[in-house]
């Protein structure tokens, strides 16, 4: 039976850069934080993201979490 073990988590803030005047499409900037504790809960990451977002020049658009797993058999 295979087992997936989480070994890395990254928190990413997606910031609103505005609208591209030529294409009319939304522009986003990303701020990533590596070495996030793999056992951090969604509530904990949300609280941290809200606190850090207040220090950014651009408004917060969304919060993303990227987890990496190692699968062993």
N, CA, C and O atoms as a printed pandas DataFrame, in Angstrom:
     atom_number atom_name residue_name chain_id  residue_number  x_coord  y_coord  z_coord
0              1         N          UNK        A               1    0.843   -1.185    0.000
1              2        CA          UNK        A               1    0.000    0.000    0.000
2              3         C          UNK        A               1    0.884    1.242    0.000
3              4         O          UNK        A               1    1.803    1.353    0.812
4              5         N          UNK        A               2    0.615    2.155   -0.888
5              6        CA          UNK        A               2    1.399    3.385   -1.004
6              7         C          UNK        A               2    0.958    4.394    0.055
7              8         O          UNK        A               2   -0.208    4.450    0.445
8              9         N          UNK        A               3    1.925    5.185    0.503
9             10        CA          UNK        A               3    1.673    6.209    1.508
10            11         C          UNK        A               3    2.223    7.539    1.000
11            12         O          UNK        A               3    3.349    7.598    0.507
12            13         N          UNK        A               4    1.430    8.609    1.119
13            14        CA          UNK        A               4    1.869    9.955    0.730
14            15         C          UNK        A               4    2.247   10.725    1.987
15            16         O          UNK        A               4    1.453   10.845    2.920
16            17         N          UNK        A               5    3.464   11.242    1.997
17            18        CA          UNK        A               5    3.943   12.027    3.139
18            19         C          UNK        A               5    4.235   13.453    2.686
19            20         O          UNK        A               5    5.036   13.681    1.779
20            21         N          UNK        A               6    3.570   14.408    3.336
21            22        CA          UNK        A               6    3.779   15.821    3.007
22            23         C          UNK        A               6    5.148   16.238    3.531
23            24         O          UNK        A               6    5.449   16.054    4.711
24            25         N          UNK        A               7    5.980   16.801    2.647
25            26        CA          UNK        A               7    7.319   17.201    3.065
26            27         C          UNK        A               7    7.603   18.685    2.863
27            28         O          UNK        A               7    8.622   19.186    3.338
28            29         N          UNK        A               8    6.722   19.393    2.167
29            30        CA          UNK        A               8    6.971   20.826    1.932
30            31         C          UNK        A               8    5.651   21.547    1.716
31            32         O          UNK        A               8    4.759   21.036    1.039
32            33         N          UNK        A               9    5.529   22.750    2.301
33            34        CA          UNK        A               9    4.365   23.611    2.086
34            35         C          UNK        A               9    4.842   25.015    1.764
35            36         O          UNK        A               9    5.838   25.491    2.310
36            37         N          UNK        A              10    4.112   25.671    0.867
37            38        CA          UNK        A              10    4.401   27.046    0.487
38            39         C          UNK        A              10    3.112   27.853    0.568
39            40         O          UNK        A              10    2.061   27.411    0.104
40            41         N          UNK        A              11    3.201   29.031    1.157
41            42        CA          UNK        A              11    2.075   29.960    1.228
42            43         C          UNK        A              11    2.315   31.033    0.176
43            44         O          UNK        A              11    3.404   31.601    0.093
44            45         N          UNK        A              12    1.286   31.307   -0.628
45            46        CA          UNK        A              12    1.436   32.304   -1.688
46            47         C          UNK        A              12    0.295   33.314   -1.618
47            48         O          UNK        A              12   -0.881   32.950   -1.609
48            49         N          UNK        A              13    0.668   34.581   -1.569
49            50        CA          UNK        A              13   -0.310   35.663   -1.628
50            51         C          UNK        A              13   -0.414   36.114   -3.080
51            52         O          UNK        A              13    0.598   36.361   -3.736
52            53         N          UNK        A              14   -1.634   36.219   -3.570
53            54        CA          UNK        A              14   -1.879   36.734   -4.914
54            55         C          UNK        A              14   -2.377   38.159   -4.731
55            56         O          UNK        A              14   -3.426   38.388   -4.130
56            57         N          UNK        A              15   -1.615   39.117   -5.256
57            58        CA          UNK        A              15   -1.899   40.536   -5.066
58            59         C          UNK        A              15   -2.423   41.159   -6.360
59            60         O          UNK        A              15   -1.959   40.834   -7.453
60            61         N          UNK        A              16   -3.376   42.038   -6.221
61            62        CA          UNK        A              16   -4.021   42.708   -7.354
62            63         C          UNK        A              16   -3.164   43.875   -7.816
63            64         O          UNK        A              16   -2.973   44.846   -7.083
64            65         N          UNK        A              17   -2.651   43.775   -9.034
65            66        CA          UNK        A              17   -1.797   44.814   -9.601
66            67         C          UNK        A              17   -2.603   45.791  -10.454
67            68         O          UNK        A              17   -2.078   46.822  -10.876
68            69         N          UNK        A              18   -3.878   45.476  -10.712
69            70        CA          UNK        A              18   -4.713   46.360  -11.513
70            71         C          UNK        A              18   -5.034   45.738  -12.867
71            72         O          UNK        A              18   -4.934   44.526  -13.054
72            73         N          UNK        A              19   -5.416   46.587  -13.791
73            74        CA          UNK        A              19   -5.815   46.156  -15.129
74            75         C          UNK        A              19   -4.767   46.604  -16.148
75            76         O          UNK        A              19   -4.314   47.748  -16.124
76            77         N          UNK        A              20   -4.394   45.699  -17.034
77            78        CA          UNK        A              20   -3.477   46.030  -18.126
78            79         C          UNK        A              20   -4.220   46.942  -19.104
79            80         O          UNK        A              20   -5.247   46.538  -19.649
80            81         N          UNK        A              21   -3.727   48.162  -19.340
81            82        CA          UNK        A              21   -4.444   49.098  -20.201
82            83         C          UNK        A              21   -4.543   48.642  -21.662
83            84         O          UNK        A              21   -5.472   49.029  -22.371
84            85         N          UNK        A              22   -3.592   47.826  -22.107
85            86        CA          UNK        A              22   -3.611   47.377  -23.499
86            87         C          UNK        A              22   -4.579   46.217  -23.716
87            88         O          UNK        A              22   -5.366   46.227  -24.662
88            89         N          UNK        A              23   -4.518   45.217  -22.834
89            90        CA          UNK        A              23   -5.334   44.016  -23.039
90            91         C          UNK        A              23   -6.640   44.044  -22.255
91            92         O          UNK        A              23   -7.585   43.331  -22.592
92            93         N          UNK        A              24   -6.694   44.867  -21.207
93            94        CA          UNK        A              24   -7.880   44.912  -20.359
94            95         C          UNK        A              24   -7.973   43.747  -19.384
95            96         O          UNK        A              24   -8.999   43.567  -18.726
96            97         N          UNK        A              25   -6.902   42.951  -19.286
97            98        CA          UNK        A              25   -6.896   41.791  -18.392
98            99         C          UNK        A              25   -6.325   42.163  -17.025
99           100         O          UNK        A              25   -5.517   43.083  -16.894
100          101         N          UNK        A              26   -6.766   41.427  -16.023
101          102        CA          UNK        A              26   -6.291   41.604  -14.652
102          103         C          UNK        A              26   -4.813   41.211  -14.561
103          104         O          UNK        A              26   -4.392   40.227  -15.169
104          105         N          UNK        A              27   -4.033   41.977  -13.806
105          106        CA          UNK        A              27   -2.617   41.679  -13.576
106          107         C          UNK        A              27   -2.458   41.288  -12.115
107          108         O          UNK        A              27   -2.998   41.942  -11.223
108          109         N          UNK        A              28   -1.709   40.213  -11.879
109          110        CA          UNK        A              28   -1.462   39.738  -10.518
110          111         C          UNK        A              28    0.025   39.690  -10.242
111          112         O          UNK        A              28    0.825   39.410  -11.134
112          113         N          UNK        A              29    0.390   39.965   -9.000
113          114        CA          UNK        A              29    1.755   39.797   -8.504
114          115         C          UNK        A              29    1.682   38.751   -7.398
115          116         O          UNK        A              29    0.670   38.636   -6.706
116          117         N          UNK        A              30    2.755   37.998   -7.237
117          118        CA          UNK        A              30    2.770   36.909   -6.270
118          119         C          UNK        A              30    3.871   37.110   -5.238
119          120         O          UNK        A              30    4.981   37.530   -5.565
120          121         N          UNK        A              31    3.547   36.805   -4.002
121          122        CA          UNK        A              31    4.513   36.838   -2.910
122          123         C          UNK        A              31    4.465   35.467   -2.250
123          124         O          UNK        A              31    3.435   35.070   -1.704
124          125         N          UNK        A              32    5.584   34.740   -2.302
125          126        CA          UNK        A              32    5.622   33.378   -1.778
126          127         C          UNK        A              32    6.448   33.290   -0.500
127          128         O          UNK        A              32    7.452   33.982   -0.332
128          129         N          UNK        A              33    5.999   32.425    0.384
129          130        CA          UNK        A              33    6.694   32.157    1.633
130          131         C          UNK        A              33    6.961   30.658    1.699
131          132         O          UNK        A              33    6.032   29.858    1.808
132          133         N          UNK        A              34    8.235   30.285    1.632
133          134        CA          UNK        A              34    8.637   28.885    1.688
134          135         C          UNK        A              34    8.836   28.450    3.133
135          136         O          UNK        A              34    8.783   29.267    4.053
136          137         N          UNK        A              35    9.060   27.188    3.318
137          138        CA          UNK        A              35    9.337   26.597    4.637
138          139         C          UNK        A              35    8.194   26.796    5.621
139          140         O          UNK        A              35    8.421   26.973    6.818
140          141         N          UNK        A              36    6.967   26.767    5.117
141          142        CA          UNK        A              36    5.794   26.823    5.983
142          143         C          UNK        A              36    5.676   25.463    6.668
143          144         O          UNK        A              36    5.923   24.431    6.043
144          145         N          UNK        A              37    5.306   25.453    7.928
145          146        CA          UNK        A              37    5.139   24.177    8.632
146          147         C          UNK        A              37    4.091   23.336    7.905
147          148         O          UNK        A              37    2.998   23.811    7.598
148          149         N          UNK        A              38    4.436   22.106    7.643
149          150        CA          UNK        A              38    3.534   21.235    6.886
150          151         C          UNK        A              38    2.259   20.908    7.652
151          152         O          UNK        A              38    1.251   20.546    7.044
152          153         N          UNK        A              39    2.286   21.030    8.970
153          154        CA          UNK        A              39    1.087   20.730    9.761
154          155         C          UNK        A              39    0.271   21.982   10.098
155          156         O          UNK        A              39   -0.654   21.911   10.907
156          157         N          UNK        A              40    0.598   23.113    9.495
157          158        CA          UNK        A              40   -0.163   24.350    9.728
158          159         C          UNK        A              40   -1.573   24.188    9.162
159          160         O          UNK        A              40   -1.757   23.640    8.075
160          161         N          UNK        A              41   -2.555   24.665    9.903
161          162        CA          UNK        A              41   -3.950   24.555    9.469
162          163         C          UNK        A              41   -4.299   25.700    8.513
163          164         O          UNK        A              41   -3.581   26.695    8.417
164          165         N          UNK        A              42   -5.410   25.531    7.820
165          166        CA          UNK        A              42   -5.885   26.575    6.909
166          167         C          UNK        A              42   -6.179   27.869    7.677
167          168         O          UNK        A              42   -5.890   28.958    7.182
168          169         N          UNK        A              43   -6.751   27.759    8.883
169          170        CA          UNK        A              43   -7.041   28.944    9.699
170          171         C          UNK        A              43   -5.764   29.683   10.081
171          172         O          UNK        A              43   -5.725   30.913   10.059
172          173         N          UNK        A              44   -4.721   28.935   10.429
173          174        CA          UNK        A              44   -3.452   29.559   10.797
174          175         C          UNK        A              44   -2.834   30.288    9.605
175          176         O          UNK        A              44   -2.355   31.414    9.738
176          177         N          UNK        A              45   -2.848   29.644    8.446
177          178        CA          UNK        A              45   -2.286   30.276    7.255
178          179         C          UNK        A              45   -3.094   31.494    6.829
179          180         O          UNK        A              45   -2.531   32.490    6.375
180          181         N          UNK        A              46   -4.404   31.416    6.974
181          182        CA          UNK        A              46   -5.265   32.551    6.632
182          183         C          UNK        A              46   -4.943   33.753    7.525
183          184         O          UNK        A              46   -4.853   34.882    7.042
184          185         N          UNK        A              47   -4.770   33.509    8.821
185          186        CA          UNK        A              47   -4.459   34.594    9.754
186          187         C          UNK        A              47   -3.118   35.242    9.420
187          188         O          UNK        A              47   -2.992   36.466    9.440
188          189         N          UNK        A              48   -2.126   34.422    9.116
189          190        CA          UNK        A              48   -0.812   34.951    8.750
190          191         C          UNK        A              48   -0.896   35.741    7.444
191          192         O          UNK        A              48   -0.327   36.826    7.329
192          193         N          UNK        A              49   -1.607   35.192    6.471
193          194        CA          UNK        A              49   -1.731   35.872    5.175
194          195         C          UNK        A              49   -2.412   37.222    5.331
195          196         O          UNK        A              49   -1.998   38.196    4.702
196          197         N          UNK        A              50   -3.451   37.298    6.158
197          198        CA          UNK        A              50   -4.140   38.571    6.383
198          199         C          UNK        A              50   -3.209   39.589    7.036
199          200         O          UNK        A              50   -3.230   40.769    6.684
200          201         N          UNK        A              51   -2.392   39.132    7.987
201          202        CA          UNK        A              51   -1.464   40.037    8.672
202          203         C          UNK        A              51   -0.396   40.555    7.703
203          204         O          UNK        A              51   -0.086   41.746    7.692
204          205         N          UNK        A              52    0.157   39.661    6.898
205          206        CA          UNK        A              52    1.204   40.055    5.950
206          207         C          UNK        A              52    0.615   40.910    4.831
207          208         O          UNK        A              52    1.274   41.833    4.352
208          209         N          UNK        A              53   -0.599   40.622    4.414
209          210        CA          UNK        A              53   -1.235   41.389    3.339
210          211         C          UNK        A              53   -1.374   42.855    3.719
211          212         O          UNK        A              53   -1.306   43.728    2.854
212          213         N          UNK        A              54   -1.568   43.133    4.998
213          214        CA          UNK        A              54   -1.671   44.511    5.457
214          215         C          UNK        A              54   -0.383   45.295    5.290
215          216         O          UNK        A              54   -0.399   46.525    5.326
216          217         N          UNK        A              55    0.732   44.601    5.109
217          218        CA          UNK        A              55    2.022   45.255    4.931
218          219         C          UNK        A              55    2.383   45.461    3.458
219          220         O          UNK        A              55    3.401   46.080    3.147
220          221         N          UNK        A              56    1.553   44.944    2.559
221          222        CA          UNK        A              56    1.832   45.028    1.129
222          223         C          UNK        A              56    1.265   46.316    0.547
223          224         O          UNK        A              56    0.312   46.884    1.079
224          225         N          UNK        A              57    1.862   46.768   -0.550
225          226        CA          UNK        A              57    1.382   47.969   -1.235
226          227         C          UNK        A              57    0.131   47.679   -2.058
227          228         O          UNK        A              57   -0.704   48.562   -2.261
228          229         N          UNK        A              58    0.003   46.448   -2.529
229          230        CA          UNK        A              58   -1.124   46.067   -3.388
230          231         C          UNK        A              58   -2.181   45.331   -2.566
231          232         O          UNK        A              58   -1.847   44.687   -1.572
232          233         N          UNK        A              59   -3.444   45.418   -2.965
233          234        CA          UNK        A              59   -4.497   44.700   -2.228
234          235         C          UNK        A              59   -4.425   43.194   -2.469
235          236         O          UNK        A              59   -4.007   42.734   -3.532
236          237         N          UNK        A              60   -4.841   42.443   -1.455
237          238        CA          UNK        A              60   -4.843   40.984   -1.524
238          239         C          UNK        A              60   -5.997   40.513   -2.392
239          240         O          UNK        A              60   -7.140   40.921   -2.188
240          241         N          UNK        A              61   -5.696   39.649   -3.365
241          242        CA          UNK        A              61   -6.722   39.079   -4.232
242          243         C          UNK        A              61   -7.121   37.681   -3.743
243          244         O          UNK        A              61   -8.308   37.370   -3.639
244          245         N          UNK        A              62   -6.122   36.846   -3.443
245          246        CA          UNK        A              62   -6.410   35.512   -2.930
246          247         C          UNK        A              62   -5.198   34.946   -2.189
247          248         O          UNK        A              62   -4.099   35.498   -2.240
248          249         N          UNK        A              63   -5.435   33.831   -1.500
249          250        CA          UNK        A              63   -4.409   33.141   -0.731
250          251         C          UNK        A              63   -4.347   31.710   -1.250
251          252         O          UNK        A              63   -5.375   31.053   -1.410
252          253         N          UNK        A              64   -3.132   31.234   -1.514
253          254        CA          UNK        A              64   -2.961   29.877   -2.017
254          255         C          UNK        A              64   -1.948   29.122   -1.169
255          256         O          UNK        A              64   -1.015   29.699   -0.610
256          257         N          UNK        A              65   -2.162   27.810   -1.093
257          258        CA          UNK        A              65   -1.227   26.931   -0.398
258          259         C          UNK        A              65   -0.823   25.839   -1.370
259          260         O          UNK        A              65   -1.666   25.231   -2.030
260          261         N          UNK        A              66    0.469   25.601   -1.448
261          262        CA          UNK        A              66    0.987   24.555   -2.324
262          263         C          UNK        A              66    1.724   23.543   -1.463
263          264         O          UNK        A              66    2.731   23.870   -0.834
264          265         N          UNK        A              67    1.218   22.305   -1.435
265          266        CA          UNK        A              67    1.834   21.223   -0.666
266          267         C          UNK        A              67    2.496   20.239   -1.613
267          268         O          UNK        A              67    1.958   19.920   -2.674
268          269         N          UNK        A              68    3.671   19.759   -1.218
269          270        CA          UNK        A              68    4.373   18.737   -1.985
270          271         C          UNK        A              68    4.420   17.461   -1.154
271          272         O          UNK        A              68    4.677   17.486    0.050
272          273         N          UNK        A              69    4.167   16.352   -1.829
273          274        CA          UNK        A              69    4.123   15.057   -1.162
274          275         C          UNK        A              69    5.141   14.113   -1.795
275          276         O          UNK        A              69    5.439   14.197   -2.987
276          277         N          UNK        A              70    5.660   13.225   -0.977
277          278        CA          UNK        A              70    6.490   12.134   -1.452
278          279         C          UNK        A              70    5.668   10.864   -1.273
279          280         O          UNK        A              70    5.144   10.596   -0.192
280          281         N          UNK        A              71    5.561   10.089   -2.345
281          282        CA          UNK        A              71    4.776    8.859   -2.293
282          283         C          UNK        A              71    5.728    7.681   -2.224
283          284         O          UNK        A              71    6.611    7.519   -3.067
284          285         N          UNK        A              72    5.529    6.864   -1.204
285          286        CA          UNK        A              72    6.374    5.689   -1.005
286          287         C          UNK        A              72    5.501    4.438   -1.003
287          288         O          UNK        A              72    4.368    4.445   -0.522
288          289         N          UNK        A              73    6.055    3.379   -1.548
289          290        CA          UNK        A              73    5.298    2.137   -1.642
290          291         C          UNK        A              73    5.683    1.108   -0.626
291          292         O          UNK        A              73    5.114    0.017   -0.606
